[in-house]
């Protein structure tokens, strides 16, 4: 700790709640832990990172789990886990061809979007998917009907689509986005396609929206700097940082508190702390302890929604 900083260390720490693990992430992690426990000595493979967090992935690697980016990397007859982000039908077929035992840890919200894409495609609809083309979730979901699906990220892309307003067009959204960041896109689509088909229940995961609402509340309560604990490849963690910045606060995304640049704390009296949906609670606790040890006197919980995992038990292993 810089000596000159300690006497002027932020006196107040605001904690966003909910923060950290969402139900889908906890379900996927619990499933992989269960497999490791029930198959001692056997290598468990996972297609892509089980969740987008470096600490979680490193911990599983220490337990012998191997993360792969291609089914071809998995020995025939092995166990393969599909991550919380889901996979395309092509990946499932390749796993079947290699006679792999597959365990599907896909988030239930993501499964819902897969079913929607398949339904719309079977009915002859053109599907517009709001999401990031390279994100694991988007790749898996749109893979259900590649020829029928187009991905968009901006209202301008919607406007440039060469699809007739008279065509049957359906909307599907990446679950890790939020209502706020997709509303302009939805408005553009409704304007261009008056008969737009939308899901009866939104694809947006409330865990994502609730965490973004929490960041807004931190800034409203005068957090001058918002620290987001999460990994750089985590879409929802990056969005939390962006939300804080859009509200006028300084923000930083770090894997854990040891990465914090102390210069960011100079002149700051109130800090906000939140975490992406893939971050273990232990790292949040460590960050809180670190602040207390360095002079923060007040720690206040800012609750914007209730957190619950009741509806997402681990995948049953048979």
C-alpha atoms as one frame of an Amber mdcrd trajectory, in Angstrom:
protein
   0.000   0.000   0.000   1.208   3.484  -0.880   1.821   5.286   2.445   0.394
   8.561   1.216  -2.778   6.867   0.074  -3.629   5.004   3.246  -4.511   8.138
   5.197  -6.840   9.182   2.387  -8.189   5.719   1.606 -11.860   5.555   0.514
 -13.953   5.669   3.672 -17.041   4.029   2.190 -17.587   0.826   0.200 -20.952
   0.138  -1.441 -21.727  -3.488  -2.348 -24.151  -4.229  -5.158 -26.629  -7.021
  -4.438 -27.158  -9.310  -6.259 -23.620  -9.813  -7.537 -21.481 -12.766  -8.547
 -22.842 -16.201  -9.480 -26.173 -16.367 -11.272 -28.316 -19.526 -11.165 -27.161
 -20.827 -14.555 -23.493 -20.415 -13.681 -23.902 -22.103 -10.291 -25.749 -24.986
 -11.951 -22.950 -25.511 -14.492 -20.192 -25.354 -11.877 -22.047 -27.689  -9.517
 -22.549 -30.139 -12.383 -18.851 -30.208 -13.272 -17.854 -30.537  -9.604 -20.255
 -33.457  -9.265 -18.660 -35.201 -12.253 -15.163 -34.726 -10.878 -16.276 -36.188
  -7.560 -18.101 -39.202  -9.032 -15.342 -40.055 -11.546 -12.108 -39.918  -9.525
  -8.987 -40.425 -11.604 -10.865 -39.995 -14.883 -10.248 -36.987 -17.108 -13.398
 -34.940 -17.613 -13.450 -32.787 -20.745 -15.400 -29.550 -21.138 -16.256 -27.941
 -24.455 -15.100 -24.327 -24.042 -14.775 -22.725 -20.608 -17.502 -23.954 -18.276
 -18.127 -20.250 -17.478 -16.184 -17.160 -18.488 -13.967 -16.713 -15.448 -10.226
 -17.363 -15.217 -10.304 -18.342 -11.523 -13.073 -20.908 -11.997 -11.348 -22.420
 -15.029  -7.955 -22.578 -13.270  -9.499 -24.309 -10.247 -11.059 -26.993 -12.436
  -7.822 -27.470 -14.347  -6.122 -28.169 -11.012  -8.733 -30.890 -10.477  -7.811
 -32.460 -13.811 -10.565 -31.074 -16.022  -9.466 -30.340 -19.586 -11.105 -27.531
 -21.530 -11.155 -27.931 -25.305 -12.219 -25.825 -28.264 -12.800 -28.745 -30.602
 -14.503 -32.108 -30.169 -11.590 -33.593 -32.118  -9.386 -32.944 -29.074 -11.432
 -35.361 -26.962 -10.455 -39.078 -26.978 -13.206 -41.397 -28.175 -15.409 -42.747
 -25.405 -14.618 -39.909 -22.966 -16.963 -37.702 -20.946 -17.600 -34.230 -22.366
 -19.483 -31.421 -20.628 -21.195 -28.728 -22.650 -20.672 -25.384 -20.938 -23.344
 -23.027 -19.608 -23.279 -21.123 -22.923 -24.611 -24.060 -24.943 -23.457 -25.643
 -28.209 -24.729 -26.015 -31.757 -26.267 -29.219 -33.193 -23.064 -29.730 -35.201
 -21.038 -30.032 -31.995 -23.522 -32.556 -30.617 -23.271 -34.638 -33.793 -19.480
 -34.639 -33.631 -19.631 -35.762 -30.000 -21.994 -38.569 -30.988 -19.677 -39.665
 -33.804 -16.824 -39.963 -31.301 -19.059 -41.960 -28.947 -18.643 -39.422 -26.167
 -20.761 -39.414 -23.034 -22.264 -35.929 -23.065 -23.385 -33.954 -20.021 -25.304
 -30.808 -20.906 -24.752 -27.952 -18.441 -26.357 -25.349 -20.700 -28.119 -22.570
 -18.819 -31.930 -23.042 -18.920 -32.327 -19.509 -20.282 -30.022 -20.388 -23.175
 -31.891 -23.636 -23.826 -35.046 -21.528 -24.196 -33.454 -19.489 -27.013 -32.314
 -22.688 -28.782 -35.882 -23.967 -28.736 -37.178 -20.648 -30.049 -34.748 -20.632
 -32.986 -35.683 -24.210 -33.908 -39.404 -23.422 -33.659 -39.224 -20.268 -35.763
 -37.037 -21.947 -38.397 -39.409 -24.912 -38.642 -42.251 -22.477 -39.331 -40.323
 -20.798 -42.125 -39.603 -17.568 -40.272 -36.561 -15.401 -40.823 -34.788 -15.018
 -37.455 -32.973 -11.891 -36.301 -30.684 -12.586 -33.361 -29.467  -9.725 -31.174
 -26.040 -10.668 -29.881 -22.291 -10.838 -30.368 -21.320 -13.047 -33.334 -18.221
 -14.556 -31.682 -19.739 -15.197 -28.255 -20.067 -18.901 -27.376 -23.765 -18.499
 -26.644 -24.506 -16.784 -29.956 -22.542 -19.379 -31.926 -24.425 -22.227 -30.280
 -27.901 -20.712 -30.531 -27.707 -19.490 -34.127 -26.176 -22.850 -35.049 -29.657
 -24.325 -34.645 -30.683 -22.662 -37.937 -27.754 -20.948 -39.646 -29.493 -20.446
 -42.987 -32.483 -18.764 -41.366 -30.660 -16.551 -38.860 -28.874 -13.208 -39.069
 -27.066 -11.565 -36.137 -27.303  -7.823 -35.464 -25.663  -5.551 -32.869 -26.819
  -2.040 -33.842 -29.977  -0.297 -35.118 -27.986   0.598 -38.229 -27.457  -3.085
 -38.974 -31.185  -3.656 -38.596 -31.927  -0.857 -41.042 -29.521  -2.289 -43.611
 -31.061  -5.780 -43.536 -32.303  -6.837 -46.953 -35.426  -8.501 -45.635 -38.860
  -7.471 -46.844 -41.171  -6.002 -44.177 -43.796  -8.461 -45.416 -41.681 -11.512
 -44.521 -42.276 -13.415 -41.306 -39.537 -12.210 -38.984 -38.884 -13.440 -35.441
 -36.693 -11.925 -32.717 -34.323 -13.865 -30.436 -31.828 -12.266 -28.039 -28.563
 -13.331 -26.405 -29.462 -13.893 -22.752 -26.460 -12.057 -21.283 -27.494  -8.693
 -22.720 -30.014  -6.412 -21.002 -33.246  -4.592 -21.699 -31.446  -1.264 -21.678
 -28.818  -2.129 -24.273 -31.253  -3.895 -26.618 -34.202  -1.497 -26.493 -33.011
   0.677 -29.408 -32.551  -2.465 -31.486 -36.031  -3.697 -30.603 -37.547  -0.344
 -31.536 -35.707  -0.387 -34.887 -36.945  -3.916 -35.586 -40.548  -3.142 -34.642
 -40.461  -0.119 -36.932 -39.001  -2.003 -39.889 -41.014  -5.177 -39.352 -44.527
  -4.240 -38.145 -45.491  -7.903 -37.738 -42.352  -8.818 -35.785 -42.725 -12.035
 -33.772 -41.318 -11.783 -30.232 -41.137 -14.451 -27.514 -44.038 -14.469 -25.057
 -41.413 -14.185 -22.335 -38.251 -12.154 -22.915 -34.982 -13.966 -23.663 -33.086
 -11.547 -21.427 -31.816 -13.160 -18.236 -33.000 -11.153 -15.236 -29.713 -11.900
 -13.475 -27.975  -9.747 -16.086 -30.491  -6.919 -15.816 -30.529  -7.015 -12.011
 -26.747  -6.695 -11.832 -26.809  -3.735 -14.196 -29.562  -2.133 -12.140 -27.324
  -2.634  -9.118 -24.466  -0.728 -10.748 -26.797   2.164 -11.531 -27.837   2.271
  -7.883 -24.185   2.310  -6.756 -23.552   5.406  -8.867 -26.774   7.054  -7.698
 -25.544   6.549  -4.141 -22.397   8.492  -5.088 -19.891   5.756  -5.836 -17.163
   7.690  -7.674 -15.371   4.522  -8.764 -17.066   1.202  -9.537 -14.898  -1.901
  -9.337 -16.226  -4.829 -11.348 -14.710  -8.181 -10.448 -14.768 -10.465 -13.470
 -12.757 -11.710 -16.424 -12.081  -9.835 -19.640 -13.899 -12.446 -21.758 -17.060
 -12.171 -19.659 -19.716 -10.304 -21.637 -21.861  -9.444 -18.637 -18.859  -8.205
 -16.616 -17.821  -5.858 -19.409 -21.364  -4.545 -19.555 -21.319  -3.743 -15.837
 -18.251  -1.579 -16.372 -19.871   0.159 -19.321 -23.053   0.867 -17.357 -21.039
   2.588 -14.617 -19.143   4.672 -17.152 -22.358   5.653 -18.927 -23.656   6.875
 -15.566 -20.633   9.177 -15.234 -18.530   7.173 -12.781 -15.034   5.838 -13.208
 -14.982   2.050 -13.600 -12.485  -0.767 -13.824 -12.791  -4.493 -14.641 -10.298
  -6.749 -12.852 -10.037 -10.485 -12.187  -9.463  -9.971  -8.464  -8.555  -7.219
  -6.021  -4.805  -7.856  -6.383  -5.013  -6.367  -9.902  -6.398  -3.024  -8.739
  -4.297  -0.012  -9.761  -3.991   1.961  -6.525  -3.723   5.218  -8.433  -7.424
   4.854  -9.257  -8.258   5.339  -5.567  -6.604   8.746  -5.243  -9.177  11.382
  -4.379 -11.964   8.789  -4.121 -14.103   8.802  -0.965 -16.753   6.237  -1.993
 -16.163   3.048  -3.996 -18.774   0.726  -5.476 -18.098  -2.997  -5.783 -19.902
  -5.568  -7.911 -19.071  -8.806  -9.711 -19.911 -10.506 -12.980 -22.231 -13.517
 -13.002 -19.314 -15.982 -13.195 -17.276 -14.729 -10.231 -16.929 -16.873  -7.051
 -18.123 -15.276  -3.809 -14.721 -15.901  -2.209 -13.119 -13.253  -4.436 -15.760
 -10.738  -3.422 -15.122 -11.497   0.251 -11.380 -11.037  -0.285 -11.988  -7.644
  -1.868 -14.183  -6.511   1.031 -11.576  -7.657   3.547  -8.842  -5.852   1.603
 -10.729  -2.564   1.793 -11.398  -2.938   5.508  -7.738  -3.733   6.215  -6.655
  -0.596   4.411  -8.891   1.881   6.155 -12.427   1.670   4.786 -14.736   2.292
   7.729 -18.212   1.845   6.238 -19.414  -1.098   4.153 -23.000  -0.805   2.923
 -25.061  -3.365   1.022 -27.163  -1.917  -1.807 -29.952  -4.396  -2.563 -31.885
  -4.041  -5.812 -33.274  -7.574  -6.221 -33.501 -10.882  -4.405 -30.987 -13.556
  -5.393 -32.131 -17.165  -5.680 -30.809 -20.459  -7.041 -33.855 -22.545  -6.181
 -34.950 -23.211  -9.771 -31.593 -24.451 -11.094 -30.328 -27.672  -9.481 -27.238
 -29.391 -10.952 -27.669 -31.646 -13.959 -28.496 -35.169 -12.790 -25.566 -37.516
 -13.395 -26.516 -41.121 -14.177
